[in-house]
Amino acid sequence: MSKLKIAVIVGSLSKQSINRKLGEGLAKLMQDQADFEFIDISRLPVYNRDFDNTPDFKPFEDLKPQIRGCNGVLFITPEYNRSIPASLKNVLDGLSRPYGQTVWAGIPAAIIGSSPGGAASAMAQQHLRNVLVSLDMPTMAQPEGFVRWSDTLLDADGNIGAASHGFLTKYMSKFLDWVQLQQKK
């Protein structure tokens, strides 16, 4: 069997995002088992249903083949004001449109996120889980990925650090198993 192709969508648009760094570390951790494609959502306009079937919808339409070509999606979200970032909600909404032409339905997903705070991104992940249910994305329930950020989470080369290596390897292995289990026949 060929390697799984996983789309990675990071909710933070910052080039210095700790969640982007976490995602890059996770991709390196599992690079022998899957190919990871980071989806750039930074240039999407704010979705407006008036865009449907117009040239203004093109940035969303251009992303659809990338998502359709993947076996699963890993969402990595920070928590902004106890919810998901607007950029993440925007890509989810835009790629579910026009009505009846969603790209998300049936694609297996997982959610993980990091924050320096004790609860990591727990509330944002719960909000995102609710959205993914609405989009008909089978989402891995366990293990949950609430990752508290610290300077030792990644080493100097961007690899997952020793303290989190076991948990994050298990998390990603379970996710890749979930993706294989959920593949459309």
PyMOL CGO cylinders between C-alpha atoms (Angstrom):
from pymol import cmd
from pymol.cgo import CYLINDER

trace = [
    CYLINDER, 0.00, 0.00, 0.00, 1.30, 3.48, -0.82, 0.3, 1, 1, 1, 1, 1, 1,
    CYLINDER, 1.30, 3.48, -0.82, 1.83, 6.08, 1.87, 0.3, 1, 1, 1, 1, 1, 1,
    CYLINDER, 1.83, 6.08, 1.87, -1.18, 7.96, 3.13, 0.3, 1, 1, 1, 1, 1, 1,
    CYLINDER, -1.18, 7.96, 3.13, -1.48, 11.57, 2.09, 0.3, 1, 1, 1, 1, 1, 1,
    CYLINDER, -1.48, 11.57, 2.09, -2.47, 13.84, 4.96, 0.3, 1, 1, 1, 1, 1, 1,
    CYLINDER, -2.47, 13.84, 4.96, -3.54, 17.45, 4.59, 0.3, 1, 1, 1, 1, 1, 1,
    CYLINDER, -3.54, 17.45, 4.59, -2.46, 19.60, 7.53, 0.3, 1, 1, 1, 1, 1, 1,
    CYLINDER, -2.46, 19.60, 7.53, -4.45, 22.73, 8.29, 0.3, 1, 1, 1, 1, 1, 1,
    CYLINDER, -4.45, 22.73, 8.29, -3.05, 25.03, 10.96, 0.3, 1, 1, 1, 1, 1, 1,
    CYLINDER, -3.05, 25.03, 10.96, -5.52, 27.57, 12.34, 0.3, 1, 1, 1, 1, 1, 1,
    CYLINDER, -5.52, 27.57, 12.34, -2.87, 30.17, 13.11, 0.3, 1, 1, 1, 1, 1, 1,
    CYLINDER, -2.87, 30.17, 13.11, -1.64, 32.30, 10.23, 0.3, 1, 1, 1, 1, 1, 1,
    CYLINDER, -1.64, 32.30, 10.23, 1.51, 33.45, 12.07, 0.3, 1, 1, 1, 1, 1, 1,
    CYLINDER, 1.51, 33.45, 12.07, 4.80, 32.28, 10.57, 0.3, 1, 1, 1, 1, 1, 1,
    CYLINDER, 4.80, 32.28, 10.57, 6.06, 31.90, 14.16, 0.3, 1, 1, 1, 1, 1, 1,
    CYLINDER, 6.06, 31.90, 14.16, 2.99, 29.95, 15.31, 0.3, 1, 1, 1, 1, 1, 1,
    CYLINDER, 2.99, 29.95, 15.31, 3.68, 27.33, 17.97, 0.3, 1, 1, 1, 1, 1, 1,
    CYLINDER, 3.68, 27.33, 17.97, 0.91, 25.26, 16.40, 0.3, 1, 1, 1, 1, 1, 1,
    CYLINDER, 0.91, 25.26, 16.40, 2.64, 25.39, 13.00, 0.3, 1, 1, 1, 1, 1, 1,
    CYLINDER, 2.64, 25.39, 13.00, 5.87, 24.29, 14.71, 0.3, 1, 1, 1, 1, 1, 1,
    CYLINDER, 5.87, 24.29, 14.71, 3.98, 21.46, 16.42, 0.3, 1, 1, 1, 1, 1, 1,
    CYLINDER, 3.98, 21.46, 16.42, 2.54, 20.41, 13.04, 0.3, 1, 1, 1, 1, 1, 1,
    CYLINDER, 2.54, 20.41, 13.04, 5.95, 20.40, 11.41, 0.3, 1, 1, 1, 1, 1, 1,
    CYLINDER, 5.95, 20.40, 11.41, 7.30, 18.29, 14.28, 0.3, 1, 1, 1, 1, 1, 1,
    CYLINDER, 7.30, 18.29, 14.28, 4.43, 15.83, 13.95, 0.3, 1, 1, 1, 1, 1, 1,
    CYLINDER, 4.43, 15.83, 13.95, 5.00, 15.55, 10.18, 0.3, 1, 1, 1, 1, 1, 1,
    CYLINDER, 5.00, 15.55, 10.18, 8.70, 14.85, 10.74, 0.3, 1, 1, 1, 1, 1, 1,
    CYLINDER, 8.70, 14.85, 10.74, 7.81, 12.28, 13.38, 0.3, 1, 1, 1, 1, 1, 1,
    CYLINDER, 7.81, 12.28, 13.38, 5.71, 10.26, 10.92, 0.3, 1, 1, 1, 1, 1, 1,
    CYLINDER, 5.71, 10.26, 10.92, 7.36, 11.10, 7.59, 0.3, 1, 1, 1, 1, 1, 1,
    CYLINDER, 7.36, 11.10, 7.59, 8.17, 7.45, 6.91, 0.3, 1, 1, 1, 1, 1, 1,
    CYLINDER, 8.17, 7.45, 6.91, 4.51, 6.47, 7.24, 0.3, 1, 1, 1, 1, 1, 1,
    CYLINDER, 4.51, 6.47, 7.24, 2.67, 9.31, 5.50, 0.3, 1, 1, 1, 1, 1, 1,
    CYLINDER, 2.67, 9.31, 5.50, 3.15, 12.33, 3.27, 0.3, 1, 1, 1, 1, 1, 1,
    CYLINDER, 3.15, 12.33, 3.27, 2.02, 15.57, 4.87, 0.3, 1, 1, 1, 1, 1, 1,
    CYLINDER, 2.02, 15.57, 4.87, 0.88, 18.58, 2.84, 0.3, 1, 1, 1, 1, 1, 1,
    CYLINDER, 0.88, 18.58, 2.84, 0.44, 21.85, 4.71, 0.3, 1, 1, 1, 1, 1, 1,
    CYLINDER, 0.44, 21.85, 4.71, -2.51, 23.74, 3.23, 0.3, 1, 1, 1, 1, 1, 1,
    CYLINDER, -2.51, 23.74, 3.23, -1.96, 27.49, 2.98, 0.3, 1, 1, 1, 1, 1, 1,
    CYLINDER, -1.96, 27.49, 2.98, -5.12, 29.26, 4.15, 0.3, 1, 1, 1, 1, 1, 1,
    CYLINDER, -5.12, 29.26, 4.15, -3.49, 32.66, 4.64, 0.3, 1, 1, 1, 1, 1, 1,
    CYLINDER, -3.49, 32.66, 4.64, -4.64, 34.22, 1.37, 0.3, 1, 1, 1, 1, 1, 1,
    CYLINDER, -4.64, 34.22, 1.37, -8.29, 33.20, 1.45, 0.3, 1, 1, 1, 1, 1, 1,
    CYLINDER, -8.29, 33.20, 1.45, -10.79, 36.04, 1.43, 0.3, 1, 1, 1, 1, 1, 1,
    CYLINDER, -10.79, 36.04, 1.43, -13.41, 36.06, 4.16, 0.3, 1, 1, 1, 1, 1, 1,
    CYLINDER, -13.41, 36.06, 4.16, -16.09, 33.71, 2.83, 0.3, 1, 1, 1, 1, 1, 1,
    CYLINDER, -16.09, 33.71, 2.83, -19.32, 35.32, 1.66, 0.3, 1, 1, 1, 1, 1, 1,
    CYLINDER, -19.32, 35.32, 1.66, -22.07, 33.27, 0.04, 0.3, 1, 1, 1, 1, 1, 1,
    CYLINDER, -22.07, 33.27, 0.04, -22.32, 35.94, -2.66, 0.3, 1, 1, 1, 1, 1, 1,
    CYLINDER, -22.32, 35.94, -2.66, -19.00, 34.46, -3.89, 0.3, 1, 1, 1, 1, 1, 1,
    CYLINDER, -19.00, 34.46, -3.89, -20.63, 31.14, -4.80, 0.3, 1, 1, 1, 1, 1, 1,
    CYLINDER, -20.63, 31.14, -4.80, -20.29, 30.43, -8.52, 0.3, 1, 1, 1, 1, 1, 1,
    CYLINDER, -20.29, 30.43, -8.52, -18.41, 33.69, -9.17, 0.3, 1, 1, 1, 1, 1, 1,
    CYLINDER, -18.41, 33.69, -9.17, -14.74, 34.46, -9.85, 0.3, 1, 1, 1, 1, 1, 1,
    CYLINDER, -14.74, 34.46, -9.85, -14.43, 35.62, -6.22, 0.3, 1, 1, 1, 1, 1, 1,
    CYLINDER, -14.43, 35.62, -6.22, -14.85, 31.97, -5.15, 0.3, 1, 1, 1, 1, 1, 1,
    CYLINDER, -14.85, 31.97, -5.15, -11.71, 30.90, -7.06, 0.3, 1, 1, 1, 1, 1, 1,
    CYLINDER, -11.71, 30.90, -7.06, -9.33, 30.90, -4.03, 0.3, 1, 1, 1, 1, 1, 1,
    CYLINDER, -9.33, 30.90, -4.03, -11.61, 28.39, -2.33, 0.3, 1, 1, 1, 1, 1, 1,
    CYLINDER, -11.61, 28.39, -2.33, -12.16, 26.38, -5.50, 0.3, 1, 1, 1, 1, 1, 1,
    CYLINDER, -12.16, 26.38, -5.50, -8.38, 26.18, -6.03, 0.3, 1, 1, 1, 1, 1, 1,
    CYLINDER, -8.38, 26.18, -6.03, -7.94, 24.46, -2.63, 0.3, 1, 1, 1, 1, 1, 1,
    CYLINDER, -7.94, 24.46, -2.63, -10.59, 21.82, -3.20, 0.3, 1, 1, 1, 1, 1, 1,
    CYLINDER, -10.59, 21.82, -3.20, -8.39, 19.46, -5.31, 0.3, 1, 1, 1, 1, 1, 1,
    CYLINDER, -8.39, 19.46, -5.31, -5.73, 19.49, -2.56, 0.3, 1, 1, 1, 1, 1, 1,
    CYLINDER, -5.73, 19.49, -2.56, -8.27, 18.32, -0.01, 0.3, 1, 1, 1, 1, 1, 1,
    CYLINDER, -8.27, 18.32, -0.01, -9.91, 15.82, -2.36, 0.3, 1, 1, 1, 1, 1, 1,
    CYLINDER, -9.91, 15.82, -2.36, -6.48, 14.32, -3.07, 0.3, 1, 1, 1, 1, 1, 1,
    CYLINDER, -6.48, 14.32, -3.07, -5.78, 13.53, 0.56, 0.3, 1, 1, 1, 1, 1, 1,
    CYLINDER, -5.78, 13.53, 0.56, -6.70, 10.52, 2.67, 0.3, 1, 1, 1, 1, 1, 1,
    CYLINDER, -6.70, 10.52, 2.67, -7.20, 12.49, 5.88, 0.3, 1, 1, 1, 1, 1, 1,
    CYLINDER, -7.20, 12.49, 5.88, -6.93, 15.92, 7.46, 0.3, 1, 1, 1, 1, 1, 1,
    CYLINDER, -6.93, 15.92, 7.46, -5.01, 16.88, 10.58, 0.3, 1, 1, 1, 1, 1, 1,
    CYLINDER, -5.01, 16.88, 10.58, -6.35, 20.09, 12.09, 0.3, 1, 1, 1, 1, 1, 1,
    CYLINDER, -6.35, 20.09, 12.09, -3.96, 21.92, 14.41, 0.3, 1, 1, 1, 1, 1, 1,
    CYLINDER, -3.96, 21.92, 14.41, -5.67, 24.73, 16.23, 0.3, 1, 1, 1, 1, 1, 1,
    CYLINDER, -5.67, 24.73, 16.23, -4.73, 27.39, 18.70, 0.3, 1, 1, 1, 1, 1, 1,
    CYLINDER, -4.73, 27.39, 18.70, -7.42, 28.76, 20.98, 0.3, 1, 1, 1, 1, 1, 1,
    CYLINDER, -7.42, 28.76, 20.98, -8.52, 32.34, 20.35, 0.3, 1, 1, 1, 1, 1, 1,
    CYLINDER, -8.52, 32.34, 20.35, -11.00, 33.73, 22.86, 0.3, 1, 1, 1, 1, 1, 1,
    CYLINDER, -11.00, 33.73, 22.86, -12.06, 30.19, 23.85, 0.3, 1, 1, 1, 1, 1, 1,
    CYLINDER, -12.06, 30.19, 23.85, -12.80, 29.09, 20.28, 0.3, 1, 1, 1, 1, 1, 1,
    CYLINDER, -12.80, 29.09, 20.28, -11.18, 28.40, 16.92, 0.3, 1, 1, 1, 1, 1, 1,
    CYLINDER, -11.18, 28.40, 16.92, -9.50, 31.15, 14.90, 0.3, 1, 1, 1, 1, 1, 1,
    CYLINDER, -9.50, 31.15, 14.90, -11.56, 32.90, 12.23, 0.3, 1, 1, 1, 1, 1, 1,
    CYLINDER, -11.56, 32.90, 12.23, -9.12, 31.68, 9.56, 0.3, 1, 1, 1, 1, 1, 1,
    CYLINDER, -9.12, 31.68, 9.56, -9.91, 28.06, 10.40, 0.3, 1, 1, 1, 1, 1, 1,
    CYLINDER, -9.91, 28.06, 10.40, -13.67, 28.57, 10.40, 0.3, 1, 1, 1, 1, 1, 1,
    CYLINDER, -13.67, 28.57, 10.40, -13.32, 30.48, 7.13, 0.3, 1, 1, 1, 1, 1, 1,
    CYLINDER, -13.32, 30.48, 7.13, -11.63, 27.60, 5.26, 0.3, 1, 1, 1, 1, 1, 1,
    CYLINDER, -11.63, 27.60, 5.26, -14.14, 25.11, 6.66, 0.3, 1, 1, 1, 1, 1, 1,
    CYLINDER, -14.14, 25.11, 6.66, -17.06, 27.26, 5.52, 0.3, 1, 1, 1, 1, 1, 1,
    CYLINDER, -17.06, 27.26, 5.52, -15.60, 28.19, 2.15, 0.3, 1, 1, 1, 1, 1, 1,
    CYLINDER, -15.60, 28.19, 2.15, -14.73, 24.62, 1.14, 0.3, 1, 1, 1, 1, 1, 1,
    CYLINDER, -14.73, 24.62, 1.14, -18.18, 23.41, 2.14, 0.3, 1, 1, 1, 1, 1, 1,
    CYLINDER, -18.18, 23.41, 2.14, -19.77, 25.68, -0.45, 0.3, 1, 1, 1, 1, 1, 1,
    CYLINDER, -19.77, 25.68, -0.45, -21.63, 26.16, -2.72, 0.3, 1, 1, 1, 1, 1, 1,
    CYLINDER, -21.63, 26.16, -2.72, -24.36, 24.22, -0.97, 0.3, 1, 1, 1, 1, 1, 1,
    CYLINDER, -24.36, 24.22, -0.97, -24.17, 20.54, -1.87, 0.3, 1, 1, 1, 1, 1, 1,
    CYLINDER, -24.17, 20.54, -1.87, -20.57, 20.77, -3.10, 0.3, 1, 1, 1, 1, 1, 1,
    CYLINDER, -20.57, 20.77, -3.10, -18.64, 20.29, 0.12, 0.3, 1, 1, 1, 1, 1, 1,
    CYLINDER, -18.64, 20.29, 0.12, -15.15, 18.89, -0.11, 0.3, 1, 1, 1, 1, 1, 1,
    CYLINDER, -15.15, 18.89, -0.11, -15.13, 17.69, 3.53, 0.3, 1, 1, 1, 1, 1, 1,
    CYLINDER, -15.13, 17.69, 3.53, -17.77, 14.95, 3.70, 0.3, 1, 1, 1, 1, 1, 1,
    CYLINDER, -17.77, 14.95, 3.70, -16.35, 11.54, 4.55, 0.3, 1, 1, 1, 1, 1, 1,
    CYLINDER, -16.35, 11.54, 4.55, -12.72, 12.60, 4.98, 0.3, 1, 1, 1, 1, 1, 1,
    CYLINDER, -12.72, 12.60, 4.98, -11.31, 11.30, 8.29, 0.3, 1, 1, 1, 1, 1, 1,
    CYLINDER, -11.31, 11.30, 8.29, -9.87, 13.93, 10.59, 0.3, 1, 1, 1, 1, 1, 1,
    CYLINDER, -9.87, 13.93, 10.59, -8.07, 14.50, 13.85, 0.3, 1, 1, 1, 1, 1, 1,
    CYLINDER, -8.07, 14.50, 13.85, -7.66, 17.59, 16.00, 0.3, 1, 1, 1, 1, 1, 1,
    CYLINDER, -7.66, 17.59, 16.00, -4.66, 18.63, 18.04, 0.3, 1, 1, 1, 1, 1, 1,
    CYLINDER, -4.66, 18.63, 18.04, -3.43, 21.95, 19.37, 0.3, 1, 1, 1, 1, 1, 1,
    CYLINDER, -3.43, 21.95, 19.37, -1.04, 23.63, 21.69, 0.3, 1, 1, 1, 1, 1, 1,
    CYLINDER, -1.04, 23.63, 21.69, -0.97, 26.57, 24.05, 0.3, 1, 1, 1, 1, 1, 1,
    CYLINDER, -0.97, 26.57, 24.05, 1.24, 27.61, 26.95, 0.3, 1, 1, 1, 1, 1, 1,
    CYLINDER, 1.24, 27.61, 26.95, -1.83, 27.51, 29.21, 0.3, 1, 1, 1, 1, 1, 1,
    CYLINDER, -1.83, 27.51, 29.21, -2.81, 24.49, 31.27, 0.3, 1, 1, 1, 1, 1, 1,
    CYLINDER, -2.81, 24.49, 31.27, -5.92, 23.65, 29.24, 0.3, 1, 1, 1, 1, 1, 1,
    CYLINDER, -5.92, 23.65, 29.24, -3.95, 23.88, 26.00, 0.3, 1, 1, 1, 1, 1, 1,
    CYLINDER, -3.95, 23.88, 26.00, -6.57, 24.37, 23.27, 0.3, 1, 1, 1, 1, 1, 1,
    CYLINDER, -6.57, 24.37, 23.27, -9.32, 22.19, 24.79, 0.3, 1, 1, 1, 1, 1, 1,
    CYLINDER, -9.32, 22.19, 24.79, -12.24, 24.55, 24.25, 0.3, 1, 1, 1, 1, 1, 1,
    CYLINDER, -12.24, 24.55, 24.25, -11.23, 25.40, 20.68, 0.3, 1, 1, 1, 1, 1, 1,
    CYLINDER, -11.23, 25.40, 20.68, -10.91, 21.69, 19.92, 0.3, 1, 1, 1, 1, 1, 1,
    CYLINDER, -10.91, 21.69, 19.92, -14.41, 21.03, 21.25, 0.3, 1, 1, 1, 1, 1, 1,
    CYLINDER, -14.41, 21.03, 21.25, -15.82, 23.82, 19.09, 0.3, 1, 1, 1, 1, 1, 1,
    CYLINDER, -15.82, 23.82, 19.09, -13.96, 22.48, 16.06, 0.3, 1, 1, 1, 1, 1, 1,
    CYLINDER, -13.96, 22.48, 16.06, -15.24, 18.96, 16.78, 0.3, 1, 1, 1, 1, 1, 1,
    CYLINDER, -15.24, 18.96, 16.78, -18.81, 20.32, 16.61, 0.3, 1, 1, 1, 1, 1, 1,
    CYLINDER, -18.81, 20.32, 16.61, -18.14, 21.92, 13.23, 0.3, 1, 1, 1, 1, 1, 1,
    CYLINDER, -18.14, 21.92, 13.23, -16.55, 18.74, 11.83, 0.3, 1, 1, 1, 1, 1, 1,
    CYLINDER, -16.55, 18.74, 11.83, -19.62, 16.72, 12.84, 0.3, 1, 1, 1, 1, 1, 1,
    CYLINDER, -19.62, 16.72, 12.84, -21.75, 19.13, 10.83, 0.3, 1, 1, 1, 1, 1, 1,
    CYLINDER, -21.75, 19.13, 10.83, -19.40, 18.71, 7.86, 0.3, 1, 1, 1, 1, 1, 1,
    CYLINDER, -19.40, 18.71, 7.86, -19.67, 14.89, 8.06, 0.3, 1, 1, 1, 1, 1, 1,
    CYLINDER, -19.67, 14.89, 8.06, -15.99, 14.35, 8.79, 0.3, 1, 1, 1, 1, 1, 1,
    CYLINDER, -15.99, 14.35, 8.79, -15.39, 11.22, 10.88, 0.3, 1, 1, 1, 1, 1, 1,
    CYLINDER, -15.39, 11.22, 10.88, -13.15, 12.64, 13.61, 0.3, 1, 1, 1, 1, 1, 1,
    CYLINDER, -13.15, 12.64, 13.61, -10.87, 10.59, 15.83, 0.3, 1, 1, 1, 1, 1, 1,
    CYLINDER, -10.87, 10.59, 15.83, -12.17, 10.72, 19.40, 0.3, 1, 1, 1, 1, 1, 1,
    CYLINDER, -12.17, 10.72, 19.40, -9.22, 9.27, 21.32, 0.3, 1, 1, 1, 1, 1, 1,
    CYLINDER, -9.22, 9.27, 21.32, -6.56, 10.06, 22.17, 0.3, 1, 1, 1, 1, 1, 1,
    CYLINDER, -6.56, 10.06, 22.17, -7.26, 13.75, 22.49, 0.3, 1, 1, 1, 1, 1, 1,
    CYLINDER, -7.26, 13.75, 22.49, -4.40, 16.09, 21.63, 0.3, 1, 1, 1, 1, 1, 1,
    CYLINDER, -4.40, 16.09, 21.63, -4.24, 18.82, 24.26, 0.3, 1, 1, 1, 1, 1, 1,
    CYLINDER, -4.24, 18.82, 24.26, -0.55, 19.74, 24.16, 0.3, 1, 1, 1, 1, 1, 1,
    CYLINDER, -0.55, 19.74, 24.16, 0.85, 22.24, 26.62, 0.3, 1, 1, 1, 1, 1, 1,
    CYLINDER, 0.85, 22.24, 26.62, 3.58, 24.24, 24.89, 0.3, 1, 1, 1, 1, 1, 1,
    CYLINDER, 3.58, 24.24, 24.89, 7.00, 24.41, 26.50, 0.3, 1, 1, 1, 1, 1, 1,
    CYLINDER, 7.00, 24.41, 26.50, 10.51, 25.11, 25.25, 0.3, 1, 1, 1, 1, 1, 1,
    CYLINDER, 10.51, 25.11, 25.25, 11.22, 21.37, 25.38, 0.3, 1, 1, 1, 1, 1, 1,
    CYLINDER, 11.22, 21.37, 25.38, 8.26, 20.27, 23.22, 0.3, 1, 1, 1, 1, 1, 1,
    CYLINDER, 8.26, 20.27, 23.22, 10.57, 20.47, 20.20, 0.3, 1, 1, 1, 1, 1, 1,
    CYLINDER, 10.57, 20.47, 20.20, 14.33, 20.20, 20.04, 0.3, 1, 1, 1, 1, 1, 1,
    CYLINDER, 14.33, 20.20, 20.04, 16.58, 22.68, 18.23, 0.3, 1, 1, 1, 1, 1, 1,
    CYLINDER, 16.58, 22.68, 18.23, 16.00, 20.86, 14.92, 0.3, 1, 1, 1, 1, 1, 1,
    CYLINDER, 16.00, 20.86, 14.92, 12.20, 20.96, 15.22, 0.3, 1, 1, 1, 1, 1, 1,
    CYLINDER, 12.20, 20.96, 15.22, 11.85, 17.31, 16.22, 0.3, 1, 1, 1, 1, 1, 1,
    CYLINDER, 11.85, 17.31, 16.22, 9.41, 16.28, 18.94, 0.3, 1, 1, 1, 1, 1, 1,
    CYLINDER, 9.41, 16.28, 18.94, 11.24, 16.40, 22.27, 0.3, 1, 1, 1, 1, 1, 1,
    CYLINDER, 11.24, 16.40, 22.27, 11.84, 13.43, 24.55, 0.3, 1, 1, 1, 1, 1, 1,
    CYLINDER, 11.84, 13.43, 24.55, 9.15, 14.32, 27.12, 0.3, 1, 1, 1, 1, 1, 1,
    CYLINDER, 9.15, 14.32, 27.12, 6.33, 14.29, 24.54, 0.3, 1, 1, 1, 1, 1, 1,
    CYLINDER, 6.33, 14.29, 24.54, 7.76, 11.84, 22.01, 0.3, 1, 1, 1, 1, 1, 1,
    CYLINDER, 7.76, 11.84, 22.01, 5.90, 8.77, 23.30, 0.3, 1, 1, 1, 1, 1, 1,
    CYLINDER, 5.90, 8.77, 23.30, 2.49, 10.42, 23.58, 0.3, 1, 1, 1, 1, 1, 1,
    CYLINDER, 2.49, 10.42, 23.58, 2.70, 12.21, 20.23, 0.3, 1, 1, 1, 1, 1, 1,
    CYLINDER, 2.70, 12.21, 20.23, 3.96, 9.09, 18.44, 0.3, 1, 1, 1, 1, 1, 1,
    CYLINDER, 3.96, 9.09, 18.44, 0.99, 7.18, 19.84, 0.3, 1, 1, 1, 1, 1, 1,
    CYLINDER, 0.99, 7.18, 19.84, -1.37, 10.01, 18.88, 0.3, 1, 1, 1, 1, 1, 1,
    CYLINDER, -1.37, 10.01, 18.88, -0.13, 10.14, 15.30, 0.3, 1, 1, 1, 1, 1, 1,
    CYLINDER, -0.13, 10.14, 15.30, -0.07, 6.34, 14.94, 0.3, 1, 1, 1, 1, 1, 1,
    CYLINDER, -0.07, 6.34, 14.94, -3.68, 6.18, 16.11, 0.3, 1, 1, 1, 1, 1, 1,
    CYLINDER, -3.68, 6.18, 16.11, -4.58, 8.95, 13.66, 0.3, 1, 1, 1, 1, 1, 1,
    CYLINDER, -4.58, 8.95, 13.66, -2.99, 7.17, 10.71, 0.3, 1, 1, 1, 1, 1, 1,
    CYLINDER, -2.99, 7.17, 10.71, -4.77, 3.95, 11.76, 0.3, 1, 1, 1, 1, 1, 1,
    CYLINDER, -4.77, 3.95, 11.76, -8.02, 5.95, 11.95, 0.3, 1, 1, 1, 1, 1, 1,
    CYLINDER, -8.02, 5.95, 11.95, -7.49, 7.31, 8.44, 0.3, 1, 1, 1, 1, 1, 1,
    CYLINDER, -7.49, 7.31, 8.44, -6.92, 3.81, 7.05, 0.3, 1, 1, 1, 1, 1, 1,
    CYLINDER, -6.92, 3.81, 7.05, -9.97, 2.47, 8.86, 0.3, 1, 1, 1, 1, 1, 1,
    CYLINDER, -9.97, 2.47, 8.86, -12.20, 5.23, 7.53, 0.3, 1, 1, 1, 1, 1, 1,
    CYLINDER, -12.20, 5.23, 7.53, -11.13, 5.11, 3.87, 0.3, 1, 1, 1, 1, 1, 1,
    CYLINDER, -11.13, 5.11, 3.87, -14.02, 4.95, 1.45, 0.3, 1, 1, 1, 1, 1, 1,
    CYLINDER, -14.02, 4.95, 1.45, -14.36, 1.58, -0.23, 0.3, 1, 1, 1, 1, 1, 1,
]
cmd.load_cgo(trace, "trace")
